[in-house]
Amino acid sequence: MYSFFTDRRKEGIGITIGEAVRRRILELCREHDISINALCNRSGVTQSTVNNIVSGRNNSTTVATVKKLCDGLGITIVDFFNSDLFLHLEQEIK
């Protein structure tokens, strides 16, 4: 059985911005039926950069990188952030 905290994290509540970006990239790749490698080729973002993002090693992705990934997916940056994942993020300042 999942705890309230686990259920909320699954929905994107109480996660960091880095985790939300990571999940959103993976979600969009699934929706567009595109591999990470193909996204890198289309967007001009290096494979190592995207691998670091989706593995969680990079938790501070730049807006410029997100924009390039959006370009590779053929979506706007507004489309990228138009997800419930970004509605209830953890407070970054502690």
C-alpha positions, 0 to 999 in steps of 0.5 A: 500500500502506498503512503499519502506522500508516495501517492502525491509524488507519483502525481507530481506533488512535492517533487523538485523541478529537476525531477519534474523536467526529467519525468516530462522529457520521458513522458513526451518521448513516449507520447511522440514515440521517439527515443532519447537518442533521436531527440538528441539528434533532432534537438542538437542537445548532446546525448550526455546532457540528456542522459544526465537529465533523465538519469537525475544526475543533472537537476538544474537543466537550463531553460535554453536546453529545455527549449532546444528539446522542445524544438526537437519534439516540435512543441512550444515551451508552453506545451512542455510546462503544461503538465500537472507535474509542474503544479505543486513543486517542492519549495526550492529555498529551504 
